Amino acid sequence: FYSFLGDGELGTVRGETLRRGDAMAQYAKHVRPGYTRISAGLSEPRDVNITAYSGEEKIVVVLINKGESSIPAIELELQEGFNSVKATTTSLNHRQSELDVTTVDRVASLNIPERSVTTIVME
């Protein structure tokens, strides 16, 4: 019911990772012990939660889109020293899937699927 693996009941397959397990795995893979939570904000939309962490010369941003619509063109400004951006998402239609990220003039842009957890790693 609240686990990360199916138990063979209620339509789950015993031992198969559930979506909540995928979301937690992607978070745990990128936000490691010793990382520091840093300030992060998003002006709109209000149905998106955001948190960010720094550590090991990386910045990790986690976006939770609770809304019923995807969010086009989220933009993140890359600070000096960060050259690559990768994004992974888990939603109804994605299981720890990589998202396309476009970077132009040190601004990374990506689309966030509806009802998803998306982890963005800047290195």
The 8 nearest C-alpha neighbors of each residue, nearest first, counted from 0:
[[1, 2, 5, 6, 9, 3, 8, 4],
 [2, 0, 3, 19, 4, 5, 20, 17],
 [1, 3, 4, 0, 5, 20, 19, 17],
 [2, 4, 20, 17, 19, 16, 1, 5],
 [5, 3, 16, 14, 17, 15, 2, 6],
 [4, 6, 13, 11, 14, 12, 15, 7],
 [5, 7, 13, 8, 14, 11, 12, 4],
 [8, 6, 13, 12, 11, 5, 10, 9],
 [7, 9, 11, 10, 6, 5, 12, 13],
 [10, 8, 11, 7, 6, 0, 12, 5],
 [9, 11, 8, 7, 12, 5, 6, 13],
 [12, 10, 7, 5, 8, 9, 13, 6],
 [11, 13, 7, 5, 15, 14, 6, 10],
 [12, 14, 7, 6, 5, 15, 11, 4],
 [13, 15, 5, 4, 12, 6, 16, 7],
 [16, 14, 5, 4, 12, 13, 17, 11],
 [15, 17, 4, 20, 3, 5, 14, 21],
 [16, 18, 20, 4, 3, 19, 5, 15],
 [17, 19, 21, 20, 22, 16, 94, 89],
 [20, 18, 22, 21, 17, 3, 23, 2],
 [19, 21, 3, 17, 23, 18, 22, 16],
 [22, 20, 18, 24, 19, 23, 25, 95],
 [23, 21, 19, 25, 20, 24, 89, 18],
 [24, 22, 26, 20, 25, 21, 27, 19],
 [25, 23, 21, 27, 26, 22, 28, 20],
 [24, 26, 28, 22, 23, 27, 21, 29],
 [25, 27, 23, 24, 28, 29, 30, 22],
 [28, 26, 24, 30, 29, 25, 23, 31],
 [29, 27, 25, 26, 24, 30, 31, 23],
 [28, 30, 27, 26, 31, 25, 59, 120],
 [31, 29, 27, 26, 28, 34, 59, 32],
 [30, 32, 34, 29, 33, 27, 28, 54],
 [33, 31, 34, 30, 35, 54, 27, 29],
 [32, 34, 31, 35, 54, 30, 55, 53],
 [33, 35, 54, 53, 32, 31, 52, 30],
 [36, 34, 52, 53, 37, 33, 54, 51],
 [37, 35, 52, 51, 53, 34, 38, 50],
 [38, 36, 52, 51, 35, 39, 53, 50],
 [37, 39, 51, 40, 36, 50, 52, 49],
 [40, 38, 50, 51, 37, 49, 41, 60],
 [41, 39, 49, 42, 38, 50, 48, 51],
 [40, 42, 43, 49, 39, 44, 47, 48],
 [41, 43, 44, 40, 45, 47, 39, 49],
 [44, 42, 45, 41, 47, 46, 40, 70],
 [43, 45, 46, 47, 42, 41, 70, 66],
 [44, 46, 43, 47, 42, 48, 41, 66],
 [45, 47, 65, 44, 66, 64, 48, 43],
 [48, 46, 64, 45, 63, 65, 44, 49],
 [47, 49, 63, 62, 46, 64, 50, 45],
 [50, 48, 62, 61, 63, 47, 40, 39],
 [49, 51, 61, 39, 60, 62, 48, 52],
 [52, 50, 60, 37, 59, 36, 39, 61],
 [51, 53, 36, 59, 35, 37, 58, 34],
 [54, 52, 58, 35, 34, 57, 59, 36],
 [53, 55, 34, 57, 56, 35, 58, 52],
 [54, 56, 57, 53, 34, 58, 33, 122],
 [57, 55, 54, 122, 58, 53, 81, 121],
 [58, 56, 122, 54, 55, 121, 53, 59],
 [57, 59, 53, 121, 52, 120, 60, 54],
 [58, 60, 120, 52, 51, 119, 53, 121],
 [61, 59, 51, 119, 118, 50, 120, 52],
 [60, 62, 118, 50, 49, 117, 51, 119],
 [63, 61, 49, 117, 48, 116, 64, 118],
 [62, 64, 116, 48, 47, 115, 65, 117],
 [63, 65, 47, 114, 115, 66, 113, 46],
 [66, 64, 114, 46, 47, 63, 115, 67],
 [67, 65, 64, 68, 114, 46, 113, 47],
 [66, 68, 113, 114, 65, 69, 64, 112],
 [69, 67, 113, 66, 70, 112, 114, 64],
 [68, 70, 113, 112, 111, 71, 67, 110],
 [69, 71, 111, 110, 112, 68, 72, 73],
 [72, 70, 110, 73, 69, 111, 109, 112],
 [71, 73, 109, 110, 108, 74, 70, 111],
 [72, 74, 109, 108, 71, 110, 75, 70],
 [73, 75, 108, 107, 72, 106, 76, 109],
 [76, 74, 107, 106, 77, 108, 73, 105],
 [75, 77, 106, 105, 107, 78, 74, 108],
 [78, 76, 105, 106, 81, 75, 79, 107],
 [77, 79, 81, 80, 76, 105, 82, 106],
 [78, 80, 81, 77, 82, 105, 76, 122],
 [79, 81, 78, 82, 122, 77, 56, 83],
 [82, 80, 122, 79, 78, 77, 83, 121],
 [83, 81, 122, 80, 84, 121, 77, 79],
 [82, 84, 122, 121, 81, 85, 120, 102],
 [85, 83, 121, 120, 122, 86, 119, 100],
 [86, 84, 120, 119, 121, 83, 100, 87],
 [85, 87, 119, 98, 118, 97, 120, 117],
 [86, 88, 97, 118, 96, 117, 95, 98],
 [89, 87, 117, 95, 96, 116, 118, 97],
 [88, 90, 94, 95, 93, 116, 115, 22],
 [91, 89, 115, 93, 92, 114, 94, 88],
 [90, 92, 93, 89, 114, 115, 18, 94],
 [91, 93, 90, 94, 89, 112, 115, 96],
 [94, 92, 90, 89, 96, 91, 95, 88],
 [93, 95, 89, 96, 21, 90, 88, 92],
 [94, 96, 89, 88, 87, 93, 21, 25],
 [97, 95, 94, 87, 88, 93, 98, 89],
 [96, 98, 87, 86, 88, 95, 99, 85],
 [99, 97, 86, 87, 100, 96, 88, 109],
 [98, 100, 109, 101, 97, 86, 110, 85],
 [99, 101, 109, 108, 98, 107, 102, 85],
 [100, 102, 108, 107, 109, 99, 103, 106],
 [101, 103, 107, 106, 105, 108, 100, 104],
 [104, 102, 106, 105, 107, 101, 108, 76],
 [103, 105, 106, 102, 107, 76, 77, 101],
 [106, 104, 77, 103, 76, 102, 107, 78],
 [107, 105, 76, 103, 102, 104, 75, 77],
 [108, 106, 102, 75, 74, 101, 76, 100],
 [107, 109, 74, 101, 72, 73, 100, 102],
 [110, 108, 100, 72, 73, 99, 101, 111],
 [109, 111, 71, 72, 70, 73, 112, 69],
 [110, 112, 70, 69, 71, 109, 113, 117],
 [113, 111, 69, 115, 70, 110, 114, 68],
 [112, 114, 69, 68, 67, 115, 66, 64],
 [115, 113, 65, 64, 66, 90, 67, 112],
 [116, 114, 90, 64, 113, 89, 63, 112],
 [115, 117, 63, 89, 88, 62, 22, 64],
 [118, 116, 88, 62, 87, 61, 115, 63],
 [117, 119, 61, 87, 86, 60, 88, 62],
 [118, 120, 86, 60, 59, 85, 61, 117],
 [121, 119, 59, 85, 84, 58, 86, 60],
 [122, 120, 84, 58, 57, 83, 81, 59],
 [121, 57, 81, 83, 82, 56, 120, 84]]
